[in-house]
Amino acid sequence: MAFAIGELMDGESVATEGVAALIVLISHADNLNDVIFGNEGALKGLHRDVVVILCSTLLPSDIRNLEKHLTDDCAIAYLVDAYASRGKSELLDGKVMITSSGRSDAIARAQPFLSAMCDKLYIFESEVGAGSKINMVNDLLEGIHLVASLEAISLGVKAGIHPWIVYDIISTAAGNSW
């Protein structure tokens, strides 16, 4: 999905003329290419001063390549990697934590939009991709916590305790770390 200043776009003939920010939520690099660079993609009508805010889970290398392509081939000067810690619906309600990265001039352009989209904002003024790197760290920790939680529930079941009781106790006691 692409959003142009708060207006939901379906990726078909995205109306981007005159927008200040293009916010993109895509989970695959191939889909991102279609939404941005496709025949009816978002690049049509974008001016050089627009900031592209990428709220996607992509490899840092894909994000750096996108920035290079936007800058070198498409004359789009500003890209911010803005990893959102929760889902799309929470993002639309401004109830997420965003970890953003990009050049300081791009971050400055994106700041008002990022601040409006989240309740907690972390900014790394560096090359794009740091937001996705912290995403990988967070995903690893989420996976570890999930596996550990399942192992704990399994242990409780083997000890003869109903899984929902184990779950309820873990959820309200100090064992609740995920």
trRosetta pair geometry for C-beta under 8 A, 3 or more apart (Angstrom, degrees):
i j d omega theta_ij theta_ji phi_ij phi_ji
1 8 6.9 -35 -171 -155 121 84
1 9 6.9 142 -171 71 70 66
1 10 7.3 -40 -123 -120 78 34
1 11 6.8 -100 -112 -44 37 98
1 24 7.5 168 90 -152 49 49
1 25 5.0 -1 59 59 92 99
1 26 7.4 -176 29 -68 46 68
1 35 7.9 10 62 -126 1 147
1 88 7.3 83 33 -142 139 137
2 9 4.6 -30 79 68 86 121
2 11 6.2 118 8 -84 102 64
2 14 5.3 0 77 -125 139 145
2 16 8.0 -41 142 -77 135 113
2 22 6.2 -15 -170 -174 109 95
2 23 7.0 147 -163 80 55 51
2 24 5.1 -16 -108 -104 80 75
2 25 7.7 -174 -82 25 35 66
2 35 5.4 160 -43 178 118 121
2 36 7.8 144 -89 -74 137 66
2 42 5.2 -151 -160 -76 165 135
3 6 6.3 22 175 -96 115 10
3 7 6.5 151 -161 65 70 41
3 8 6.1 -32 -106 -99 85 43
3 9 6.4 180 -95 13 30 90
3 22 7.5 152 77 -163 51 47
3 23 4.2 -15 60 64 103 104
3 24 7.7 -159 23 -71 69 33
3 25 7.6 39 -8 -2 102 101
4 7 5.3 -25 66 56 78 100
4 9 6.0 55 -2 -32 97 129
4 14 6.8 137 -33 174 125 99
4 15 6.5 -132 43 87 156 68
4 16 5.2 -153 -105 -110 142 66
4 19 4.3 -94 -170 -96 101 154
4 21 7.6 164 -149 88 49 55
4 22 5.8 -17 -101 -110 75 71
4 23 7.7 -170 -76 24 28 75
4 42 7.6 178 -70 -142 110 109
5 19 5.1 -155 -18 -142 106 96
5 20 6.2 77 -80 36 114 85
5 21 6.2 116 -74 52 67 82
7 15 7.6 -38 104 70 141 107
9 14 4.5 58 175 -127 148 90
9 15 6.9 -163 -107 31 120 71
9 42 7.6 112 102 -94 159 102
10 14 8.0 -160 56 -84 46 78
11 14 6.4 -21 -130 -57 22 107
11 34 7.1 33 -174 120 123 100
11 35 4.9 -75 -128 -112 101 89
11 38 8.0 43 176 45 93 143
11 40 7.7 90 147 100 58 106
12 40 5.7 5 -159 121 46 148
13 40 4.5 -60 -68 -165 52 120
14 35 7.3 65 -35 -171 145 76
14 40 6.9 124 5 145 71 80
14 41 6.6 -12 26 177 119 29
14 42 4.4 -31 84 -92 150 69
14 44 7.4 138 67 50 82 98
15 45 7.3 -25 -164 68 44 161
16 19 5.2 -73 -164 13 65 126
16 22 6.0 4 -134 -92 123 120
16 42 5.1 94 -51 -166 148 73
16 43 7.6 -16 61 -82 155 2
16 44 6.6 126 42 78 111 61
16 45 4.7 147 76 83 80 108
16 46 5.0 -24 131 -67 130 79
16 50 7.6 25 171 -119 111 164
17 44 8.0 -44 -56 126 86 72
17 45 3.5 -78 -71 -175 77 127
17 46 7.8 -114 -91 -63 39 32
18 45 7.5 -43 -3 164 60 108
18 47 7.5 48 -91 -10 30 119
19 22 6.1 93 105 -66 140 76
19 46 7.2 -44 52 -115 100 75
19 50 6.0 51 91 -122 83 121
20 49 7.8 -38 -138 116 64 95
20 50 6.4 174 -173 -123 21 68
20 51 7.1 6 151 23 67 89
20 109 7.8 -153 169 -178 93 99
20 113 8.0 -177 105 -55 104 124
21 50 6.5 160 -95 -167 25 80
21 51 5.0 -20 -111 66 82 90
21 52 7.7 157 -161 -92 62 22
21 53 5.8 16 -175 -7 111 114
21 109 7.5 165 -86 145 98 95
21 110 6.8 113 -121 -116 126 66
21 113 4.8 -118 115 -64 179 159
22 42 5.5 116 -158 169 145 138
22 46 6.6 -41 -34 -108 140 126
22 50 5.9 41 -9 162 99 127
22 51 7.5 -170 28 91 67 45
22 52 5.0 -19 67 -113 103 69
22 53 7.0 177 85 25 47 71
23 53 4.6 -18 -108 70 72 110
23 55 6.3 18 -176 -1 92 115
23 113 6.8 -161 -68 167 119 134
23 117 7.6 162 -131 -84 152 147
24 32 6.7 85 154 -133 138 90
24 35 6.3 139 -141 113 117 139
24 36 6.8 -17 -100 -65 156 104
24 42 7.3 -124 -82 2 115 165
24 52 6.7 3 -1 -173 116 93
24 53 7.1 165 20 83 69 55
24 54 5.4 -17 64 -115 104 61
24 55 6.7 173 82 32 47 72
24 56 6.3 -24 114 -38 92 115
25 55 4.8 -25 -92 82 79 103
25 56 6.2 161 -148 -77 34 74
25 84 7.9 -28 -113 25 108 135
25 88 5.8 111 158 -110 158 103
25 91 7.1 155 -91 76 143 164
26 31 4.8 -168 -165 102 116 108
26 32 4.3 160 92 -77 151 78
26 35 5.9 -153 -72 15 140 146
26 56 4.7 -12 61 -108 66 131
26 58 7.9 28 91 -54 89 113
27 31 6.9 32 54 46 60 142
27 56 6.4 -161 -85 -155 29 89
27 57 5.6 7 -136 47 71 99
28 31 4.5 86 66 9 93 104
28 32 6.8 -154 95 -10 48 86
28 58 7.9 109 -152 -97 16 89
29 32 5.3 -53 -148 34 35 118
29 33 6.6 40 153 -23 65 100
29 58 5.6 101 -73 -133 86 116
29 59 7.5 -29 -54 25 128 93
29 62 4.7 -110 -97 -149 129 142
30 33 5.8 -51 -155 30 32 112
30 34 6.9 31 149 -17 63 102
31 34 5.6 -53 -154 34 38 113
31 35 6.3 32 153 -16 70 107
32 35 5.9 -58 -146 39 31 107
32 36 6.0 6 165 2 68 114
32 54 7.8 30 -137 -138 132 114
32 56 6.3 28 -84 -125 126 174
32 58 7.0 -4 -28 -78 155 140
32 62 7.9 106 51 160 152 123
32 66 7.1 -51 139 -101 137 138
33 36 6.4 -67 -136 50 24 94
33 37 5.1 -37 -170 40 66 116
33 38 7.0 102 131 -49 63 81
34 37 7.3 -53 -87 59 11 72
34 38 4.2 31 -163 -52 53 131
34 41 6.8 -168 156 -89 37 107
35 38 6.7 39 -39 9 11 116
35 41 5.9 104 144 -134 25 89
35 42 6.0 20 150 -13 75 110
36 41 5.1 33 128 -177 17 126
36 42 5.1 -44 -119 44 51 105
36 43 5.9 67 172 -38 68 95
36 52 7.7 41 -121 -142 128 142
36 66 7.8 71 61 -150 168 112
37 41 5.1 57 56 30 9 178
37 43 6.1 34 -101 -8 47 134
37 69 7.9 -39 -76 144 136 136
38 41 3.9 133 48 -53 66 103
40 44 7.3 -59 -158 8 36 141
41 44 6.5 129 76 -7 60 92
42 46 6.6 51 144 -46 76 125
43 46 5.5 -77 -151 19 42 122
43 74 5.8 -88 -141 -151 131 134
43 76 7.4 -105 -126 -44 93 132
46 50 4.9 -85 -165 23 99 152
46 74 8.0 26 76 161 126 115
46 76 6.2 2 125 -96 134 115
47 50 5.7 123 62 -26 66 97
48 75 5.2 -59 -103 146 99 96
48 76 6.5 -159 -136 -109 47 38
48 77 5.6 50 172 -12 84 106
49 77 6.8 -8 -102 39 38 120
49 78 7.3 29 -168 4 39 124
49 109 7.7 -163 175 -128 78 146
50 76 6.4 -45 66 -141 95 100
50 78 7.0 -155 102 54 42 106
51 78 4.1 -55 -110 113 73 129
51 79 7.5 168 -165 -86 65 22
51 80 6.3 21 174 -3 110 109
51 106 6.0 138 -134 -158 107 74
51 109 4.1 167 -57 116 138 121
51 110 4.8 -151 150 -69 149 81
51 113 7.4 -173 82 20 126 141
52 70 6.5 -113 19 -135 148 160
52 76 6.2 41 -19 158 121 139
52 78 6.7 156 19 99 68 68
52 79 4.8 -16 67 -110 103 73
52 80 7.3 176 88 26 53 66
53 80 5.0 -13 -114 66 68 106
53 82 5.2 0 -174 8 93 137
53 100 8.0 -40 -145 -125 96 122
53 110 5.3 132 -88 -136 109 119
53 113 6.0 -138 -36 106 158 137
53 114 6.9 -169 -136 -69 140 87
54 58 7.4 -42 159 19 129 128
54 63 6.5 174 91 -127 155 104
54 66 7.2 90 -78 103 157 155
54 79 6.6 17 -12 -172 115 95
54 80 6.8 -178 23 87 75 51
54 81 5.5 -29 69 -112 109 51
54 82 6.3 146 70 26 49 77
54 128 7.8 60 40 -163 129 131
55 82 5.0 -38 -84 87 74 96
55 83 7.2 133 -145 -115 58 19
55 84 4.9 22 -161 -11 112 114
55 91 6.5 104 167 -139 157 153
55 98 7.5 -62 -115 -125 104 112
55 117 7.9 -125 -80 163 145 155
57 83 7.3 72 -93 -128 66 93
57 132 7.1 131 -148 -129 46 93
57 135 6.1 -167 -125 165 85 151
58 62 4.3 -105 166 80 116 131
58 63 5.5 136 91 -52 120 88
58 66 7.9 44 116 -15 162 137
58 132 6.0 -64 72 -112 62 144
59 62 4.5 98 60 -1 84 102
59 63 7.2 -155 93 -5 47 83
59 132 6.7 113 -178 154 15 146
60 63 5.6 -56 -151 36 37 112
60 64 6.4 37 153 -18 69 103
60 81 7.9 21 -123 -131 70 166
60 128 7.8 170 -156 123 76 67
60 129 3.2 75 -155 -162 96 110
60 130 7.6 67 -121 -52 122 26
60 132 4.7 -177 -73 80 71 123
60 133 5.5 24 -66 -56 136 86
61 64 5.7 -51 -145 37 34 111
61 65 6.3 36 153 -19 65 105
61 129 7.4 62 -47 -121 29 135
62 65 5.7 -55 -148 38 31 112
62 66 6.3 35 151 -23 64 104
63 66 5.5 -49 -147 33 33 114
63 67 6.5 35 152 -19 64 101
63 79 7.7 172 -178 144 85 130
63 81 5.0 35 -168 -92 150 125
63 128 4.9 -131 142 135 112 111
63 129 4.8 169 74 -83 125 75
63 132 5.8 180 -13 -9 144 143
64 67 5.7 -51 -150 34 33 112
64 68 6.5 34 151 -18 64 105
64 127 6.7 18 -105 162 104 119
64 128 6.1 171 -84 77 58 95
64 129 5.4 -9 -48 -51 94 131
65 68 5.6 -53 -149 37 33 112
65 69 6.2 32 154 -18 66 107
66 69 5.7 -56 -145 39 30 110
66 70 6.1 29 156 -18 66 108
66 79 6.6 164 114 -152 98 159
66 128 7.9 -85 69 109 97 151
67 70 5.8 -55 -143 39 29 109
67 71 6.0 20 160 -13 65 113
67 79 4.5 -144 -105 54 87 146
67 102 8.0 176 -106 -128 136 93
67 128 5.0 155 -49 30 143 142
68 71 6.0 -62 -143 43 25 106
68 72 5.6 2 170 0 66 119
69 72 6.5 -59 -122 49 20 95
69 73 5.2 -29 -167 31 61 121
69 74 6.6 41 141 -3 69 110
70 73 7.4 -41 -84 54 8 80
70 74 5.0 -53 -145 55 45 121
70 76 4.1 -59 177 65 100 112
70 79 5.7 118 58 -53 153 127
71 74 7.5 24 -1 52 12 78
71 75 7.7 42 -161 -111 31 18
71 76 6.7 -85 -75 73 42 61
71 77 6.4 70 -116 -118 82 40
71 79 7.7 -95 -45 -4 95 116
76 79 7.2 75 121 -54 109 92
77 105 7.9 -45 141 113 111 126
77 106 7.7 -158 126 -84 73 93
78 102 7.4 66 -169 166 72 142
78 103 7.7 -114 -127 57 70 108
78 105 6.8 -113 -103 115 106 88
78 106 4.0 162 -153 -116 86 87
78 109 5.3 -7 -169 53 163 148
78 110 7.3 -175 159 -42 121 97
79 102 6.1 -163 98 -124 56 127
79 106 6.0 -29 53 -148 33 150
79 128 5.7 -21 108 -70 105 154
80 100 5.4 2 173 -168 112 113
80 101 7.1 159 -161 75 68 34
80 102 4.0 -90 -109 -15 64 150
80 106 5.1 177 -62 143 86 109
80 107 6.1 120 -109 -89 121 55
80 109 7.9 -161 -33 73 125 90
80 110 4.2 -24 -7 -40 159 167
80 114 7.3 -87 130 -61 153 127
80 128 7.0 -165 -138 -107 24 106
81 100 6.5 154 85 -154 54 55
81 101 4.8 -11 59 57 106 87
81 102 6.1 158 14 -56 72 90
81 128 4.3 127 -20 -163 112 88
81 129 5.8 143 -23 -49 168 24
81 130 6.8 144 76 46 131 59
81 131 4.0 -173 123 36 98 121
81 132 5.8 -74 -179 -20 135 93
82 98 5.1 -5 -176 -171 94 118
82 99 7.4 159 -155 77 45 39
82 100 4.3 -7 -104 -101 77 94
82 110 7.1 -156 -60 169 131 142
82 114 6.0 -144 -127 -111 139 110
82 117 7.9 60 155 78 143 149
82 131 5.8 -103 -102 -141 14 167
83 98 6.7 151 78 -156 47 59
83 99 4.7 -12 60 59 104 93
83 100 7.5 -168 24 -77 64 43
83 131 3.8 175 -5 164 98 97
83 132 5.9 161 -66 -77 122 43
83 134 6.4 -173 54 72 152 96
83 135 4.3 -142 -142 -61 148 114
84 90 7.8 166 161 89 120 100
84 91 5.0 11 -173 -92 162 116
84 96 4.6 11 -166 156 98 152
84 97 7.5 141 -155 74 52 44
84 98 5.3 -25 -96 -98 67 82
84 117 7.5 -84 -100 142 123 121
84 118 7.2 -154 -124 -86 92 117
85 96 5.6 164 47 -170 76 89
85 97 4.3 11 14 59 134 93
85 98 7.3 -136 -7 -75 83 34
85 99 7.4 78 -52 -8 96 96
85 138 6.8 -99 -124 173 98 163
86 90 3.9 -21 110 68 130 152
86 91 6.9 -175 81 -46 85 73
86 95 6.9 -34 56 105 153 82
86 96 4.6 -140 35 -110 100 96
86 97 7.5 94 -11 23 92 71
87 90 5.3 98 60 14 69 101
87 91 7.0 -118 113 -9 39 93
88 91 5.4 -54 -150 32 32 116
88 92 6.6 31 155 -19 65 102
89 92 5.8 -51 -151 33 34 111
89 93 6.6 21 152 -7 64 109
90 93 5.7 -65 -149 46 35 105
90 95 4.6 -92 -165 75 88 96
90 96 5.0 113 124 -62 106 94
91 94 7.7 40 -178 -70 31 27
91 95 8.0 -100 -64 50 20 61
91 96 5.1 -4 -90 -11 62 145
91 117 6.1 -3 -170 -176 79 104
91 118 7.7 -29 -132 -78 65 78
94 116 6.6 -83 -106 158 121 50
94 117 5.8 -154 -109 -172 71 23
94 118 6.1 -144 -160 -72 64 12
94 119 6.3 99 148 -48 81 79
95 118 7.8 -53 77 -141 3 49
95 119 5.9 11 -129 -11 41 121
96 117 7.0 -28 52 142 111 84
96 118 4.9 -73 77 -117 75 91
96 119 7.1 139 51 19 29 80
96 120 7.8 -112 122 45 41 80
97 118 6.1 98 -118 -168 19 126
97 119 7.2 -53 -77 66 60 74
97 120 4.1 -17 -116 73 86 111
97 121 7.6 -169 -160 -74 57 31
97 122 7.3 32 173 -4 96 100
98 114 5.7 -144 94 -163 153 98
98 117 6.4 56 -41 95 146 110
98 118 4.3 -133 -5 -47 105 158
98 120 7.3 168 25 90 60 60
98 121 5.2 -6 63 -116 97 72
98 122 7.1 -162 98 33 52 68
98 131 7.7 -16 175 -138 72 126
99 122 4.6 -10 -115 67 71 114
99 124 7.2 27 176 -7 86 107
99 130 7.5 -115 150 119 104 83
99 131 4.6 158 107 -131 84 77
99 134 4.8 -81 138 72 164 143
99 135 7.2 -166 59 -51 128 76
100 107 6.5 134 124 -121 122 95
100 110 6.8 -168 -170 111 151 139
100 114 5.7 -39 -44 -127 154 151
100 121 6.8 -7 6 -166 114 93
100 122 6.9 166 23 86 66 58
100 123 5.3 -16 69 -111 98 65
100 124 7.0 -170 95 29 48 72
100 131 5.4 -3 -119 -77 23 131
101 107 7.9 -48 -162 -80 21 113
101 123 7.5 144 -87 -166 45 50
101 124 4.1 -17 -101 71 94 105
101 125 7.6 -172 -146 -84 62 15
101 126 5.7 -34 -160 59 108 84
101 127 7.0 18 152 94 116 38
101 128 5.6 141 105 -128 94 40
101 129 6.4 -73 91 49 141 38
101 130 3.5 136 -84 47 158 101
101 131 4.6 -154 8 -24 97 85
102 106 4.0 -84 142 89 129 129
102 107 5.2 165 71 -55 97 80
102 110 7.1 79 47 11 147 143
102 125 7.4 -38 76 -130 49 50
102 126 7.8 70 31 66 7 42
102 127 7.6 -9 -126 180 31 22
102 128 4.9 21 -97 -80 72 84
103 106 4.6 88 59 9 83 105
103 107 6.9 -151 92 -7 40 88
103 125 7.2 30 -175 -165 24 77
103 127 7.6 17 -62 -105 70 40
103 128 7.8 -42 -17 -40 69 82
104 107 5.6 -52 -142 37 33 113
104 108 6.3 39 156 -25 64 103
104 125 4.5 34 -82 -156 80 126
105 108 5.7 -48 -148 31 31 115
105 109 6.8 29 153 -15 61 104
106 109 5.9 -57 -154 37 34 108
106 110 6.1 21 153 -11 68 114
106 128 7.9 -33 87 -66 159 104
107 110 5.7 -65 -142 45 30 106
107 111 6.2 55 156 -54 66 91
107 123 5.7 93 -157 -159 135 121
107 125 5.6 -90 4 -100 156 86
108 111 5.9 -27 -147 -7 28 119
110 113 5.6 -72 -166 50 58 108
110 114 5.3 54 143 -25 92 112
111 114 5.7 -59 -136 40 27 109
111 115 6.0 27 166 -20 66 109
111 123 7.7 -5 -101 -91 93 143
112 115 5.9 -55 -144 37 27 111
112 116 6.5 25 157 -17 61 109
113 116 5.9 -59 -151 37 30 110
113 117 6.4 25 153 -20 65 112
114 117 5.7 -64 -149 36 31 111
114 118 6.5 -19 171 16 67 113
114 121 5.5 100 140 -128 109 134
114 123 8.0 104 115 -83 160 101
115 118 7.1 -86 -141 50 22 81
115 121 5.9 -65 -94 -25 61 155
118 121 5.3 128 79 -68 130 84
122 134 7.8 -56 90 85 143 176
124 130 4.1 -83 88 101 154 152
124 131 7.0 -165 32 -54 117 68
126 130 5.4 77 66 -33 120 140
127 130 7.1 124 75 -28 63 96
128 131 7.6 -35 -162 19 66 102
129 132 5.4 -56 -157 42 51 110
129 133 6.1 58 145 -28 76 100
130 133 5.3 -48 -146 32 38 116
130 134 6.6 34 156 -15 67 99
131 134 6.1 -55 -152 37 30 104
131 135 6.5 39 145 -25 62 105
132 135 5.0 -45 -150 29 39 123
132 136 6.8 44 151 -22 65 95
133 136 5.8 -48 -157 28 36 111
133 137 6.8 34 146 -15 64 102
134 137 5.3 -48 -150 36 42 115
134 138 6.1 43 150 -19 69 105
135 138 5.7 -56 -146 40 30 111
135 139 6.1 31 155 -20 66 107
136 139 5.7 -52 -142 37 30 112
136 140 6.4 35 155 -22 62 104
137 140 5.9 -55 -154 32 29 113
137 141 6.6 23 152 -13 63 107
138 141 5.8 -58 -150 39 32 109
138 142 6.2 36 152 -22 67 105
139 142 5.5 -51 -145 35 33 114
139 143 6.4 34 155 -19 64 105
140 143 5.8 -57 -153 36 29 111
140 144 6.4 29 151 -19 64 106
141 144 5.6 -51 -146 35 34 113
141 145 6.3 32 156 -17 66 106
142 145 5.9 -58 -148 39 29 109
142 146 6.2 32 154 -22 65 107
142 178 6.8 115 -140 -142 59 113
143 146 5.6 -53 -145 34 30 113
143 147 6.4 26 159 -14 65 106
144 147 6.1 -58 -149 39 28 107
144 148 6.2 25 155 -16 64 111
145 148 5.7 -56 -142 41 30 111
145 149 6.1 34 156 -23 65 107
145 177 5.7 -134 -131 101 119 93
145 178 3.4 147 147 -73 133 129
146 149 5.8 -55 -149 34 27 112
146 150 6.5 24 155 -15 63 106
146 178 6.3 -174 -63 174 55 165
147 150 5.8 -56 -149 38 31 109
147 151 6.3 33 153 -19 65 107
148 151 5.6 -54 -147 37 32 113
148 152 6.4 34 153 -21 65 105
148 178 7.9 144 63 -20 102 134
149 152 5.7 -54 -149 34 31 112
149 153 6.5 30 153 -16 65 104
149 170 6.8 131 -142 151 90 152
149 178 5.8 -96 -44 41 135 134
150 153 5.7 -52 -147 37 33 110
150 154 6.2 37 152 -21 65 106
151 154 5.5 -53 -147 37 31 115
151 155 6.4 36 152 -22 64 103
152 155 5.6 -50 -150 33 32 114
152 156 6.6 33 151 -18 63 104
152 166 7.1 175 130 170 84 119
152 170 6.2 114 117 -99 137 144
152 175 6.7 161 -176 -176 164 138
153 156 5.6 -54 -151 36 34 113
153 157 6.4 35 151 -20 67 104
153 163 5.4 48 -177 -144 110 91
153 166 5.0 138 -128 110 67 136
153 167 6.2 22 -108 -67 120 79
153 170 7.3 -82 -71 -5 82 152
154 157 5.7 -52 -147 36 32 112
154 158 6.3 33 154 -18 65 105
155 158 5.7 -55 -148 37 30 111
155 159 6.4 26 152 -16 63 108
156 159 5.6 -61 -150 40 32 110
156 161 4.3 -62 173 65 92 120
156 163 7.0 126 91 -109 113 50
156 165 7.6 -155 161 86 134 87
156 166 3.5 130 101 -101 164 139
157 160 7.7 84 179 -44 31 10
157 161 6.6 -93 -83 66 31 66
157 162 7.7 25 -108 -149 74 16
157 163 5.3 1 -76 -72 111 86
157 166 6.9 -81 -46 -9 69 151
161 165 5.4 -114 173 81 97 121
161 166 5.2 112 112 -57 121 98
162 165 4.5 85 67 4 90 107
162 166 7.2 -162 91 -7 46 84
163 166 5.5 -54 -148 37 37 113
163 167 6.1 39 153 -22 69 106
164 167 5.4 -50 -143 38 34 116
164 168 6.2 37 156 -21 66 104
165 168 5.8 -51 -145 36 30 110
165 169 6.4 25 157 -15 63 107
166 169 6.1 -62 -150 39 27 107
166 170 6.1 23 156 -15 65 111
167 170 5.9 -59 -144 40 26 108
167 171 6.0 28 157 -24 64 112
168 171 5.7 -57 -145 35 27 114
168 172 6.5 0 164 1 63 110
169 172 6.5 -74 -148 47 27 92
169 173 5.4 7 166 -7 69 124
169 175 7.6 41 122 40 78 128
170 173 6.1 -65 -123 46 23 100
170 175 4.3 -72 -141 95 77 124
170 176 5.9 131 150 -69 64 72
171 176 5.2 71 -149 -95 27 124
172 176 6.7 85 -25 -31 9 140
173 176 6.4 137 66 -12 47 94
